[in-house]
């Protein structure tokens, strides 16, 4: 872990793995949401219109923050591929949401049988390196609740749209890239104060300890907790989870080496744009940024499935492609929706790891012996 800001103060297949919460390449079987794309003819660059229909029998509250419905945060809402099938590079963030700070305004009501229409500008968060014809698809999951509820007790809903073609002028698209500055700001300036520096240092130390404990638990074939969170007892799945946790522990175990960068302040000015964000990760740059809400969390878990600084750090580090590939996404949030995911999604869902570590911590001694757990 390389903290540019903290050091100066003190002296997100791999190509397909990131398709955001809401843009997974995995097969979709749920027919509750029907998504239809159409190209938009306008003076803007490469826009598409998406019609989302609730084909189910229940009214739904769909999460807007960080999903296909989010028109504020720089998140991936659609998949873009060139004429050879190569994915266009995404230049945006994976947001981490504070569950207990969500408001009804962060959800979109979609009654049974009704539809809504949104316009998406892929050029805002995708780097089109050449002009030409591109294909656009929306695919993945969206966290939802049965109206009038606004929580994550309902399983995330899978969806897959049709594919449409758009003509893109690369120069014009480049002018639309709102996240271009993210590429230029990998070497950040000092910005931590004494409070955030202390909290961040402790959160990384606790991240290491919890990740090691979770790795040890996942390596135990008799662990019921593993089956609870990943719905399998296969050795192959255990190997993946153990390896990811160990990689996270290694990354959290240092503040002057490693592949990722950790910033204790909102340098990019994203935290307050939309939604209650604890943090966000630029997975393609292995950069983790903590928001002000992060510092209001307890250092360690104080209850089952409750967010804290240590498990939030684990959540974010699993998003970093350079720590363990393929990186995790945010297919579902919170316990109920996360443990309802099928194995192939659970293995790539950040909250399955942070929640697993939370439960492991609750069973650990008060003093976390990191040296012993490394062996």
N, C-alpha and C positions, 0 to 999 in steps of 0.2 A: 504494500500500500504506500503510494507516494503522495504525501500531502503537500502540495506546493504552498498553500496558504499557511498551514500549521508549521511547516519546517521554517519558513521565513520568520514567522512570529516567534517561535521558540528559539532560535539562534539566527444487451441489452445486450435432417440434413442441416449443416451450419448455415448455409446461405438462406435456407428457408425457415430456420428456427425462429428468427425474430419476425414475426408478422403481427406483432403487437397483440394485445389481449384479444384482439378482436379480429385478427387476421391470420388464422392458423391454416396451414396447408393440409391439416388432417381432415379425414372424411366427415361429412356432416349428415346426421340422420334425423335430427329434430326438424319438424315441419311447422313449428309454431310461428316462426317469423319467416316471411317470404320477402326477399330483397331483390329488387329489380333495378338494374342500372341502365342509363341512357346517356349518350354524349350530349353535351350542352353546346349549342351554337351561340357564341357570344364573343365580345372583344377581349375576353380574358383568355388565359392559356390553359388548355387541357382540362376543362371542368367536366364533371359528370354529375348527373342527377340520380339520386337514389330514392326509390319508393319502398318504404318498409311497411309491410302489412302484418297485423296480428291475426293469424289464421286459427288461433286457438279459441277456446270457449271462455277464457278468463281475461279480465282487464289486467294489464300489466303496467308496472312502473319500471321503465328501463333506465339504467344508469347512463348518464350523459358524460360524466367526467372520464376522460381517457378512452372513450369508445368511438364507434363510428358516428355517434351523435354529437361528439365534441367539436365545436367549431371555434374554440378559443385556444386550447392548449395545442402545441406542436406535436401531435401524436399521429400514428399511422392509422388511417381510416380505410384504405384500400391497398391492394397489391398491384404493383406495376411491373410488367415484364416487357422486354424488347422483342424484336422479331425472331430472335434466337432462343427465346424462353428464359433469358437471364434476368434476374430481379434487379430493378433499378434501386440504387443505394438509398436507404432511408436516412434522413438527417433530422432526428427529433428525439423525443424523450419517452421513457417509461415512468409514469407518475405513481407514487405510492400514496394511497388514500388513508386518511384518518377516519376509521369507521364511525366513531361516536360523534364526529363533527359534521356528518353529512346532513343536509337539509332537503326538504321536499323539492326545492328548486334545482337540486342536482339530479333529479330524475325526470324522465319524460313519460307522461301518461299516454298509453296506447290502448284504448278500449278494444275488446274483442270484435273482430270483423272490420275494424277501421284501419286506415293507412295514414302515414305521414310522409312528407317529402322533404328532402334536404339536398343541398348542393355542396359538392366536394371539389376542392381545388388541390389535386395531388402535387402540383408544382411547388406548393408552399413547404413541403417537407421531403421532397424527393429530388435527387440530383440527376437530372437528365444530361448525360454527357455527350449525346449526339441527337440530331434531329431525325425524325422518322415516325413510323407507326408503332404504337405501344398498345398492349392489352391491359385492361383494368378489370379487377375482380374484387369483390368484398366477401370475406370468408372468415369465420372464427366463432367466437362466443361473446355474449354480452350479459353482464350481471343484471339480474332482474328480481323484482318482488311482485307478489300478487297485490294489486291495488286494493285498499289504500295504503298498504304497508310500504315502507321505504327502508328495507334492510336487505341482508344477503342470505336469508333463510331459504330462498328458492334456488334450485340449481341454475347455474348459468345456462343461457339458451344459445344453442348452436345455430348458425345460419350460413348459407352460401348463395351468392348471387349468380346471375348470368355473367358472361364475359363480353365486354364491348371494346371496340378499337377506337383509339384517338390519335390524331396527328399532332405531333409536338415539335415546336421550334425551340431548340435547345437554348439559344440566346435569350429568347423571350421568357422561357421557363426559369432561367437563372435569375432574372429580375424579380421573380415571384418568391424565391426561396427565402422565407422569413427566418430560417434557422441557420443561414450562412455564417453568422457570427459565432455559432457554437464551434465551428471548425477552427476559427482563429483564436479562440480563447483557452487553449489547452494549458498555457503557462500563465497561471493566475497570480495575482498580487496578494499580499497579506490582507487578512480581513477578520481573523478570529480574535475575539476578546477572551479574557481569562475564563469566563464562565463557559463559553462554547468550546474552548480548547480543552478544558477539564472534562466536560461531558463527552466530547468526541473521543478523547483518549481512553476514557473508561468504557465507552460503548464498543470500541474496537477490541479492547482486552476481553470484555464480556462476550463479544461476538466470537472470538477465538475459543474461549472456554466452552460456550454452548455448542458451537459447531463440532468441536471434538467430542463432546458428550453425545451429541446426536449421531455422529458417525459411529461411535462405539455401540450405541443402541441399535442402529440400523444393521450393523454387522452381525448381530446376534440372531441366529435363525429362529430362536424362541420368542423374539420380540413381538408381542401383540400390537404394540404401538405402530410398528411398521405397517402391518396389515391394515390397521385403522386408517392410516393416512394415504396408503398407496394401493390398497385393495388387492394385494397379491403377496405371496411369500416366496416369489421366485428369486433365485440367487442372482440372476442377471439384473433384475431391478434393484436389488440390494447393492450390488456392485456400483451401479450408477449413482445411487443416493449417497453411499459411503464416500465415493470419489469426489462428488461435488462438495459435500460437507468438509472433507479434508482440505480441498482446495480453498474453500472459503476461510477455514481456520488459518491456513498458511498465509493467506492474503491479509487477514485481520491481525496477524501476529507481528506486523512490522509497520513502522511509520516512515521509513526512509528507503525502502526497496519495494519490489512488487510491480505489477502491471497496471494497477488502477490508481486513480487520483481521487482524493476525498476532500471535499470543501465544506466547511462548517457554516457557510453563509450563502445566501441566494445571489450569487454573482450574475447569473443570467436573467434575473428578474422574472422568474416563471412562477414562483410559489404562490403569489397573490392573484394570478390571472384568473383562475377558475378552480373551484373545489378546495376542500381542506386537504392540502398536501403535506405529508410528513417529510417527503424527500422525492427526488427524481433521479433517474440514471440515464446517461447518454451511453447506451450499451456499446455503440460502435467505437467510442473513444474511451471506454472503461473509466468513465467519470461519474462519481457519485456526489450529489449535492444535497445537503440537509437544509430543510426549511425551518422557519421559526417554530412551527408546531412540534417538531421533533424534540425540542428542548423542554416541552411540557409533558413528555412521556416519562414514566418511571424508568430508572436505569435497567432494571431486570423485571421479569414477569411478576405481577402481583395477583394474578388470577388466571384461571384456565382460559386460553384463547384470547387473552388481552394483549394489546400491543404495548411494546416497550422499546427503549432505545436499542438494546442489544439485538432483539429479533428483527427490528426494522433494518438495522445494519446488515444482518444476514440476508434479509429480503433483497436489499439493494445490491449487495455483492454478488448474489446469484444471477443478477441481470447482466453482469459484466462478461462480455464474450471472451476476453483474454484470461479470465480466472478459470472458467470451465466451460467448454463448448460442447453442444450448443447452449447458449444462455437461456435463462428462464424468461417466460412472459408473465402476463397477468390475466390468465384465462378466467380466474374466479378469485373472489376476495372472501375472507373470513372462513370460519370452520365449516359450517354446513355446506356451503357451495363448493369449497375446496375438496373435502373428502368425498363429495359426490362425483368428482371427475373420474373418467376412465383412466386406466394406468398411463396410456401414452400422453395424456394431457397433464396428469398429476406430476409426472416426472419432469415436466417443463413448466410447472406453475410455481411462482416464487413463494406464494403463501403456504403451500404444502411444506416447504422447508422451514419457513419462519415459525409456523404453528407447531411443527414437529419439534423444533428446538425449544419452543416454549414449554411443551409438555415434558420434554426431557429435563429441562431445568427445574421444573416443579418437583422432580424426584431426586435432585442432586443434593449433596451436602451443602451447607451454607458457604464453606470455603471451597472454591473451585480450584482443584489442584491441576493446573494446566500442564506442568511438567510430567506428572504421572499419566495424564490422559493422552499425551503425545506418544507414549510408548505402547 
